[in-house]
Amino acid sequence: MRRSPLSPLRPGRASGAVRRGLALKAGLGLALATGLAGAAQAAPVPQGPASAADAGAASAAGATALPVTLRSAQQALPARSTQSLAQAVAADALAQSAETRTVAPAQAAARLAAAQRELVVDVRSATAGWARGVAYIEAPKTEHAAPQGWLFVARQVGGRWVTGLEGDQEFAGFVATSPLVPVAERASLKAFAEKKASATNGTLAATGLLLPWMPDYYMTMSGGPHAWDGGSGPWSSLDFAGGNASGIVRSSGSGTATSMCGAGGGWTRVIHPNGFSTDYYHMHSTTYYNGTAVGRSAYLGVIGVDVCAGGAASGAHVHWGLRTYDAAMNGQYTNLHGRGIGGWTFYHGTAQYGGYAVRNGVTAYPGHAIYNRLS
């Protein structure tokens, strides 16, 4: 019988699927280090001076470290362990990213470095044998580009860090067992994962979500359905600006909120317990959330031009994206076509940023005002 992705791991023993995942991920980390050995010398992880033992271990390994921007506000882990964790998370992120997963690790690292794009690992909390946080790959510094990011939970297995990125089986299993995940957040994430079958691409029209501002107010749809990164992915995203909601961006539903860029950054993700999650980018005056429970229409920030994780914005707006939990899709963005949000049903156009929304016989195109409705 197939084990649920959220089946808890027994102490000292993983399920068959997760054990295979652990082995694959450990192998990936080794392959990544080996593949990078012939690449250009990487920038050091900014975690302070390494000890002589650390330097000796790195020299013995004979591998060049992946260039990672490490952010860590806690001291629960030794420096060497934190660096190893950052490398493992970075390897997993490169393997999960739609942009880099089809190329060799050395090529992926070189491509990001050449474009002056950072691969960020932000360790938010840690304890003996466990760590959690956020990882993201900066977007190209061009209009319409947007970053790729994941929540992660990691566990030390046999002296190595094994990471679970949002959407995969390891993440789901670790969420169910990690002491770093509070009970309330675990319940939200568990419900999110269990709803995956009803939220996959094109199977659920009514999302139960609002548009990202206060109900019964309006904003202007400045961009119709388009890919989150402006590229070839699902047309999951909308742009909104102006209106009579004072530019205040609010959660599309209740759930668990995380500030992806850290305090002061303009990118927030809310995981809803209905199989969906939503992203909000380019905000300013944001509230910092770190796996924090929020209600529907909770304050997130104000429309702006923030590019804390890359990209570019020429006018104040919120870049809003819809995601689903699906292990096969790694929690990826999902098409908006036929989805009901804020009382409107959205449809794709013939090109990105076109399309339209329909409500009670009224059709709104990009440039039109849209009122946010509860039903």
C-alpha positions in Angstrom: 0.0 0.0 0.0 1.4 3.4 -0.9 2.3 5.5 2.2 0.9 9.0 2.5 3.6 11.7 2.0 2.7 12.8 5.5 3.0 9.5 7.2 5.2 10.1 10.3 8.7 8.7 10.3 9.5 6.2 13.1 12.5 7.2 15.2 15.6 6.0 13.5 13.6 4.6 10.6 12.2 6.2 7.4 9.5 4.9 5.2 10.6 3.1 2.0 9.8 6.1 -0.2 11.4 8.5 2.1 14.5 6.3 2.6 14.9 6.2 -1.1 14.5 10.0 -1.2 17.2 10.4 1.6 19.6 8.2 -0.4 19.0 10.1 -3.6 19.4 13.5 -1.9 22.6 12.5 -0.1 23.9 11.2 -3.5 22.9 14.5 -5.1 24.8 16.5 -2.6 28.0 14.5 -3.3 27.5 14.6 -7.0 27.0 18.4 -6.8 30.2 18.9 -4.9 32.1 16.7 -7.3 30.6 18.4 -10.4 31.5 21.8 -9.0 35.1 20.8 -8.5 36.1 21.8 -12.0 34.0 25.0 -12.0 35.3 28.5 -11.3 36.2 29.1 -7.6 33.0 29.8 -5.6 32.4 32.7 -3.3 32.8 31.6 0.4 29.7 31.1 2.5 29.5 34.2 4.7 29.4 32.4 8.0 32.6 33.7 9.7 36.1 32.1 9.7 36.2 28.4 9.4 38.1 26.4 12.0 41.2 24.5 11.1 39.3 21.3 11.3 36.7 22.7 8.8 39.4 23.8 6.4 41.1 20.4 6.6 37.8 18.6 5.9 37.1 20.8 2.9 40.6 20.3 1.6 40.3 16.5 2.1 37.0 16.5 0.3 38.7 18.1 -2.7 35.5 19.8 -3.8 34.7 23.5 -4.4 31.7 24.6 -2.4 28.5 25.8 -4.1 28.3 29.7 -4.0 25.6 30.2 -1.4 24.4 33.4 0.4 23.8 32.0 3.9 21.7 33.9 6.4 21.4 32.6 9.9 20.1 34.5 12.9 20.5 31.6 15.3 23.6 29.9 16.8 22.1 26.5 17.6 24.4 24.7 15.0 28.2 24.7 14.8 29.5 26.7 11.8 30.6 23.6 10.0 27.2 22.0 10.3 25.5 25.2 9.2 27.7 25.3 6.1 26.9 21.7 5.3 23.2 22.4 5.7 23.5 25.4 3.3 25.2 23.2 0.7 22.6 20.5 1.0 19.7 22.9 0.7 21.3 24.6 -2.2 21.8 21.3 -4.0 18.1 20.5 -3.5 17.0 23.9 -4.7 19.0 23.5 -7.9 17.5 20.1 -8.5 14.0 21.4 -7.9 14.2 24.6 -9.9 12.5 24.5 -13.3 15.3 26.7 -14.6 18.3 24.6 -13.4 17.1 21.0 -12.9 17.8 19.9 -16.4 21.5 21.0 -16.5 24.6 19.8 -14.6 25.1 21.4 -11.2 28.4 23.1 -12.3 26.6 24.7 -15.3 23.7 25.8 -13.1 26.0 27.4 -10.6 28.0 29.1 -13.3 24.9 30.4 -15.0 23.6 32.0 -11.8 27.0 33.5 -10.9 27.5 34.9 -14.4 24.1 36.7 -14.1 25.0 37.9 -10.5 22.1 36.1 -9.1 22.3 34.8 -5.6 21.2 31.4 -4.3 20.0 32.3 -0.7 19.7 29.8 2.2 18.1 31.5 5.2 18.2 29.2 8.3 15.3 30.5 10.5 15.5 28.0 13.4 17.6 24.9 14.4 18.0 22.4 17.1 19.9 19.2 17.6 19.5 17.3 14.3 16.9 19.6 12.8 16.8 22.9 10.9 14.2 24.9 9.0 14.1 28.0 6.9 13.7 29.4 3.4 15.7 29.0 0.2 15.3 31.0 -3.0 17.0 31.7 -6.3 17.1 35.3 -7.2 15.3 36.3 -10.4 17.1 38.0 -13.3 17.1 41.7 -13.0 14.5 42.3 -15.7 10.9 43.4 -15.9 8.4 40.6 -15.2 11.0 38.2 -13.8 10.3 36.7 -10.4 12.2 34.5 -7.9 11.8 30.8 -7.2 11.6 30.0 -3.5 10.8 27.1 -1.1 10.3 26.6 2.6 12.6 23.8 3.8 12.9 21.4 6.7 16.1 19.4 7.1 17.2 16.5 9.3 20.6 15.0 10.0 20.7 11.4 9.0 23.9 9.4 9.4 25.9 12.6 9.9 24.6 14.2 6.7 21.9 16.8 6.2 18.9 15.6 4.2 16.6 18.4 3.1 12.9 18.5 2.3 11.8 21.4 0.1 8.2 22.5 0.0 6.1 20.1 -2.0 8.3 17.0 -1.9 7.8 13.9 0.2 10.7 14.6 2.5 9.3 18.1 3.4 5.9 16.6 4.1 7.3 13.8 6.3 9.6 16.2 8.2 6.8 18.7 8.8 4.9 15.9 10.5 7.8 15.0 12.9 10.1 18.0 13.3 10.1 19.7 16.8 10.7 23.0 15.0 7.2 23.0 13.5 4.6 24.2 16.0 1.3 22.3 16.4 -0.8 24.9 14.7 1.5 25.3 11.7 1.8 21.5 11.4 -2.0 21.2 11.3 -2.2 23.9 8.5 0.5 22.3 6.4 -0.9 18.8 6.9 -4.3 20.0 5.8 -2.7 21.7 2.8 -1.0 18.5 1.7 -4.0 16.3 2.2 -6.0 18.5 -0.1 -3.6 18.2 -3.0 -5.8 15.9 -5.1 -8.6 18.5 -5.3 -6.3 21.4 -6.0 -4.2 20.1 -8.8 -4.2 21.7 -12.2 -7.6 22.3 -13.6 -9.6 20.1 -11.2 -11.0 22.8 -8.9 -12.7 25.9 -10.1 -13.7 27.5 -6.8 -10.6 28.2 -4.8 -12.3 29.7 -1.8 -9.8 32.5 -1.9 -10.2 36.3 -2.1 -8.2 38.7 -4.2 -5.3 40.3 -2.3 -7.1 43.3 -0.7 -10.0 44.1 1.5 -13.4 42.7 0.4 -15.8 45.1 -1.2 -13.0 47.4 -2.3 -11.4 47.5 -5.7 -8.0 47.5 -7.4 -7.1 47.7 -11.1 -6.0 44.5 -12.8 -2.9 45.9 -14.4 -1.8 42.4 -15.7 -4.0 39.4 -16.6 -3.0 35.8 -16.3 0.7 35.2 -16.8 3.6 33.0 -15.6 5.0 33.8 -12.1 8.4 34.4 -13.7 7.1 35.9 -16.9 8.4 32.8 -18.7 7.0 29.5 -19.9 5.5 28.2 -16.7 1.8 27.9 -15.8 -0.2 31.2 -16.1 -0.7 31.5 -12.4 -0.3 35.1 -11.7 -2.0 38.5 -11.8 -0.8 42.1 -11.2 -2.9 44.6 -9.3 -2.4 48.3 -8.6 -4.3 51.5 -7.6 -7.9 51.4 -6.5 -9.6 52.5 -3.3 -8.0 50.0 -0.9 -5.2 52.4 -0.1 -2.8 50.0 -1.8 -2.9 47.6 1.2 -2.2 44.0 0.3 -4.0 41.4 2.4 -4.0 37.6 2.6 -6.3 35.8 0.1 -7.3 33.4 2.9 -6.3 32.1 6.3 -3.2 30.0 6.7 0.4 30.1 7.6 2.5 33.1 6.4 6.2 33.3 5.7 8.3 36.4 4.7 10.4 34.8 2.0 13.1 37.5 1.9 13.2 38.0 5.7 12.3 41.1 7.7 11.6 44.1 5.5 11.4 42.1 2.3 8.5 42.5 -0.1 7.7 38.8 -0.8 5.3 36.8 1.4 3.9 33.3 0.9 0.7 32.1 2.6 0.0 28.4 2.7 -3.8 27.8 3.0 -5.3 24.6 4.4 -7.3 24.0 1.3 -4.6 22.7 -1.1 -3.5 26.2 -2.4 -0.9 28.7 -1.4 -0.5 32.3 -2.6 2.5 34.5 -3.3 2.7 38.3 -3.0 5.7 40.2 -4.4 6.9 43.8 -4.7 5.4 45.0 -1.5 6.8 47.6 1.0 6.0 48.3 4.6 5.5 44.5 5.1 4.8 42.6 8.3 7.4 40.0 9.1 6.0 36.5 9.3 7.9 33.3 10.0 5.4 30.3 9.8 2.9 32.6 11.5 -0.9 31.8 11.6 -2.9 34.5 9.8 -6.5 35.0 9.2 -8.3 35.9 5.9 -7.5 39.5 4.8 -4.6 39.8 7.2 -2.3 42.7 6.5 0.8 41.8 4.5 2.1 45.0 3.1 1.5 47.8 0.6 1.9 47.7 -3.2 5.3 48.8 -4.3 8.4 48.1 -6.4 10.4 46.0 -3.9 12.8 43.5 -5.6 14.3 41.8 -2.5 14.8 38.6 -4.5 15.5 40.0 -7.9 13.4 41.0 -10.9 12.3 44.6 -11.7 9.2 46.7 -11.2 8.6 50.0 -13.0 5.4 50.9 -11.1 3.8 50.1 -7.7 1.8 46.9 -7.8 1.4 43.5 -6.2 2.5 40.5 -8.2 0.1 37.7 -7.0 0.5 34.0 -7.7 -1.5 30.9 -7.1 0.2 27.6 -6.2 -0.8 24.1 -5.3 0.6 21.4 -3.2 1.5 18.4 -5.4 4.6 16.2 -4.8 4.8 15.6 -8.5 4.8 19.3 -9.3 6.8 20.3 -6.2 4.2 22.8 -5.0 4.4 24.7 -8.3 2.3 27.5 -9.6 -0.9 26.5 -11.3 -3.0 27.8 -14.2 -5.7 30.4 -13.4 -7.9 29.5 -16.3 -11.4 28.8 -15.0 -10.5 29.5 -11.3 -12.8 31.4 -9.1 -11.1 34.0 -6.9 -12.7 37.0 -5.1 -16.1 36.3 -6.8 -14.6 36.4 -10.3 -13.7 33.6 -12.7 -10.4 34.2 -14.5 -9.6 33.1 -18.0 -6.4 33.1 -20.0 -6.0 35.2 -23.1 -4.1 34.5 -26.3 -0.9 36.0 -24.7 0.4 36.5 -21.2 -0.9 39.6 -19.4 -4.0 39.5 -21.5 -7.1 37.4 -20.5 -10.1 38.6 -18.5 -12.3 38.0 -15.5 -16.1 37.4 -15.5 -18.6 38.0 -12.7 -22.4 38.0 -13.1 -22.2 38.7 -16.8 -19.7 41.5 -16.4 -16.3 41.1 -18.1 -13.2 42.9 -16.8 -10.0 43.1 -18.9 -6.6 44.4 -17.9 -6.9 48.1 -17.0 -10.3 47.6 -15.5 -11.3 47.9 -11.9 -12.2 44.7 -10.1 -14.1 44.7 -6.8 -13.1 41.9 -4.4 -16.2 39.9 -3.4 -16.8 37.2 -0.8 -19.2 35.3 -3.1 
